Amino acid sequence: MAAAPDRLLRRLEWRLGRRLDGRLQGAYRTVWHGTGVDFTDLRAYTAEDDVRHIDWNVTARLDEPFVRQYTEDREMTAWLVVDRSASMRFGRAAGKESVATELAVALGRLVTGSGNRIGAILYDNGAHQVVPPRAGRDQVRRIARELLRTPAGGGPAATTDLAAMLRLAASTTAQRRSLVFVMSDFIGEPDWDRPLARLTHRHEVVVIRVVDPSELDLPDLGLILVEDAETGEQLLVDTSDPLLRGRLAAQVGAREQALADGMRRAGVDAHRITTDQDLLSALVDMVRRSGRRRR
């Protein structure tokens, strides 16, 4: 019997080929592409040149403006930054973590399908793991295997340090400009917008927020015991109480507004994917919206 990572990869490859059949592959090449550059030469400045390419040291020595010439590196390096904290295990079916896993494997297969490299940063408060970028199907299988393992961190004790996750991503990917996919529910400590802005300044960043519908609209289930997945705190609540539902709705609205404000300060547009969506349809829609934003 095939191992779970192989089964997951084969299933997603079949669905990608059957459902997308070139529509997404062509789209993602024009939306997300290699942005690395290598210095090749110097030449005299002309009026059409970008002043940002002027080499001021050479210009000062020769008393004449010179610009640097670059050759674009068409090979793309992509990174998957995946939040594996306790709150990601909440949700219908296998939870938000399962959606993030399938999405990461699908993106990995699309990226490596054109010969590009992909790496992964798997983050939990208690532990993190870095999979160095490589090309090929075996690399996607390795990432899938790591994503299907239970996180090595300890039990619930504190909310997720999202800023630390993003700082880890920035330090790990510092060597070259890359395409970075950040997948998280963004439930955790505040003040993550500045580390995200620094990551965005260096790389092309695609933020994918994974959400379960019950986090946005609590269903009426009567008296239930709820538990904070991050801290383990438990509370008995009456979900049919209109006053409680009104307070929860207000809190959800405030949280959504705070998230939108943080993304705006960081200079990114977050894509929201819910656990009840068709994954590949959401992936196609995400690429199309990214293409419209770039244009």
C-alpha positions in Angstrom: 0.0 0.0 0.0 1.3 3.4 -0.9 2.3 5.7 2.0 0.1 8.6 2.9 2.3 11.3 1.3 2.3 9.4 -2.0 -1.4 8.9 -2.0 -2.0 12.6 -1.2 0.4 13.7 -4.0 -1.1 11.3 -6.6 -4.6 12.4 -5.7 -3.8 16.1 -6.0 -1.8 15.5 -9.3 -4.8 13.7 -10.8 -7.2 16.5 -9.7 -4.8 19.2 -10.9 -4.5 17.6 -14.3 -8.2 16.8 -14.7 -9.6 20.0 -13.3 -7.1 22.7 -14.3 -5.4 21.3 -17.4 -3.2 24.2 -18.2 -5.4 27.0 -17.1 -3.7 27.5 -13.8 -0.2 26.5 -14.8 -0.1 29.2 -17.5 -1.7 31.7 -15.3 0.7 31.2 -12.4 3.7 31.7 -14.6 2.5 35.1 -15.6 1.4 36.0 -12.1 4.3 34.6 -10.0 7.6 34.5 -11.8 11.3 34.5 -11.1 12.5 37.8 -9.8 16.1 37.1 -9.0 18.8 39.2 -10.8 22.6 38.8 -11.2 24.9 41.7 -11.8 26.7 41.4 -15.2 28.2 44.8 -16.2 28.4 48.6 -16.0 27.7 51.1 -18.7 27.2 54.8 -19.1 23.9 56.3 -17.9 21.3 57.3 -20.5 18.1 59.3 -20.0 15.9 56.2 -20.3 17.6 54.4 -17.4 16.1 53.9 -14.0 18.1 56.1 -11.5 17.8 53.3 -8.9 20.3 51.3 -11.0 23.0 54.0 -10.8 26.2 52.8 -9.2 27.1 55.8 -7.1 30.6 54.6 -6.1 31.7 54.2 -9.7 29.9 57.5 -10.7 31.9 59.4 -8.0 35.2 57.9 -9.1 34.8 58.6 -12.8 32.8 61.8 -12.4 30.2 60.4 -14.9 27.0 58.5 -14.1 27.2 54.7 -14.6 24.4 52.1 -14.2 24.6 48.5 -13.2 23.3 45.9 -15.7 21.6 42.8 -14.5 20.5 39.5 -16.0 17.2 38.1 -14.8 17.3 34.7 -13.2 14.3 32.9 -14.6 14.4 30.1 -12.1 12.0 30.8 -9.3 12.5 29.8 -5.7 9.3 29.5 -3.7 8.7 28.9 0.0 5.7 27.5 1.9 5.4 29.1 5.3 2.8 26.9 7.1 1.3 27.7 10.5 1.0 24.3 12.4 -0.2 25.7 15.7 -3.0 24.2 17.7 -5.7 26.5 16.3 -5.1 25.2 12.8 -6.4 21.8 13.9 -9.8 23.2 14.4 -12.6 22.9 11.9 -14.8 20.5 9.9 -13.5 17.3 8.5 -9.7 17.2 9.3 -9.7 21.0 10.1 -7.8 24.0 8.8 -4.5 22.1 9.0 -5.7 19.6 6.4 -6.7 22.4 4.0 -3.3 24.0 4.4 -1.6 20.7 3.8 -3.5 20.0 0.6 -3.0 23.6 -0.6 0.7 23.5 0.1 1.2 20.2 -1.8 -0.8 21.5 -4.7 1.2 24.7 -4.9 4.4 22.7 -4.5 3.5 20.5 -7.4 2.7 23.5 -9.6 5.9 25.3 -8.8 8.2 22.3 -9.3 6.3 21.2 -12.4 8.2 24.0 -14.3 11.6 23.1 -12.9 11.5 25.7 -10.1 12.6 25.0 -6.5 10.4 25.0 -3.4 11.2 24.9 0.3 9.0 24.9 3.4 9.0 26.4 6.9 6.7 24.5 9.2 6.0 26.6 12.4 4.6 25.8 15.8 5.2 27.6 19.1 7.1 24.7 20.5 9.1 23.8 17.4 9.8 24.6 13.8 11.2 22.8 10.8 12.9 24.1 7.7 13.0 22.1 4.5 15.6 23.6 2.2 14.4 24.4 -1.3 14.9 21.8 -4.1 13.3 21.0 -7.4 11.4 17.9 -8.4 8.5 15.7 -7.4 10.5 14.0 -4.6 10.8 17.4 -2.9 7.0 17.8 -2.9 6.7 14.3 -1.5 9.1 15.2 1.3 7.2 18.3 2.2 3.9 16.3 2.2 5.5 13.7 4.5 6.5 16.4 7.0 3.1 18.1 6.8 1.3 14.8 7.6 3.3 14.3 10.7 2.0 15.4 14.1 3.8 18.7 15.1 6.6 18.1 17.5 5.6 21.0 19.8 4.2 20.5 23.2 0.6 20.8 24.4 -1.4 24.0 24.3 0.1 26.7 26.5 0.1 30.0 24.7 -1.3 31.7 21.6 0.8 31.5 18.4 3.6 34.0 18.1 2.9 35.0 14.5 5.6 37.7 14.5 8.2 35.1 15.4 7.0 32.9 12.5 7.3 35.7 10.1 10.7 36.7 11.4 11.9 33.1 11.0 10.6 33.2 7.4 12.5 36.5 6.7 15.8 35.2 8.1 15.5 31.8 6.4 14.7 33.3 2.9 17.2 36.2 3.2 19.7 35.0 0.6 17.7 35.6 -2.5 14.4 37.2 -3.6 11.7 34.5 -3.6 8.0 33.8 -3.8 6.7 33.2 -0.3 3.3 31.6 0.5 2.2 32.3 4.0 -0.6 30.0 5.2 -2.2 30.6 8.6 -5.5 31.3 10.3 -3.8 34.4 11.8 -5.1 33.5 15.3 -2.4 34.5 17.7 -0.4 37.3 19.2 -0.9 40.8 17.6 1.8 43.0 16.1 2.6 40.7 13.2 2.1 43.4 10.6 5.6 44.8 10.8 7.4 41.5 10.3 5.0 40.7 7.5 5.8 44.1 5.9 9.5 43.4 6.1 9.0 40.1 4.5 6.9 41.7 1.7 9.6 44.4 1.2 12.1 41.6 0.3 9.9 39.0 -1.4 6.8 38.6 -3.4 4.4 37.4 -0.7 1.1 35.6 -1.1 -0.9 35.4 2.2 -3.5 32.7 2.4 -5.7 32.8 5.5 -7.4 29.5 6.3 -10.7 29.9 8.1 -13.5 27.6 9.3 -17.0 29.0 8.8 -18.0 28.4 12.4 -15.2 30.9 13.4 -17.2 33.6 11.5 -20.7 32.6 12.4 -21.2 30.4 15.5 -24.0 27.9 14.8 -26.9 27.6 17.2 -26.1 24.3 18.9 -27.6 25.0 22.3 -25.5 24.5 25.4 -21.9 23.4 24.5 -18.4 23.2 26.0 -15.9 25.2 23.9 -12.2 25.1 24.3 -9.5 27.5 23.2 -7.2 25.4 21.0 -4.2 27.6 21.7 -4.4 27.9 25.5 -6.7 24.9 26.5 -9.1 27.2 28.4 -12.6 25.7 28.5 -16.0 27.5 28.8 -19.6 26.3 28.9 -21.7 28.6 26.6 -25.3 28.7 25.4 -25.0 29.3 21.7 -28.8 30.0 21.5 -28.5 33.0 23.7 -29.1 36.1 21.5 -27.1 38.4 23.7 -24.1 36.0 23.5 -24.5 35.7 19.8 -24.6 39.4 19.4 -21.4 39.9 21.5 -19.6 37.1 19.5 -20.7 38.7 16.2 -19.3 42.1 17.4 -16.0 40.4 18.4 -15.8 38.6 15.0 -16.4 41.9 13.2 -13.7 43.7 15.3 -11.2 40.8 14.7 -11.9 40.8 10.9 -11.4 44.6 10.8 -8.1 44.3 12.8 -6.9 41.7 10.4 -7.7 43.8 7.4 -6.0 46.8 8.9 -2.9 44.7 9.6 -2.7 43.4 6.1 -3.1 46.9 4.7 -0.3 48.2 6.9 1.9 45.3 5.7 1.0 46.0 2.0 -0.6 42.7 1.1 -4.0 41.4 0.2 -4.9 38.2 2.0 -6.7 35.4 0.2 -9.3 33.7 2.4 -10.0 30.0 2.0 -12.6 28.3 4.1 -12.7 24.6 5.0 -15.9 24.1 3.2 -14.6 25.4 -0.2 -13.5 23.3 -3.1 -9.7 23.5 -2.8 -8.8 23.7 -6.5 -11.6 26.2 -7.4 -10.3 28.4 -4.6 -6.7 28.0 -6.0 -7.8 29.0 -9.5 -9.7 32.0 -8.1 -6.7 33.0 -6.0 -4.4 33.0 -9.0 -6.8 35.0 -11.1 -7.2 37.7 -8.4 -3.5 37.9 -8.0 -3.2 38.4 -11.8 -5.7 41.3 -11.7 -3.9 42.9 -8.8 -0.6 42.8 -10.6 -2.1 44.4 -13.7 
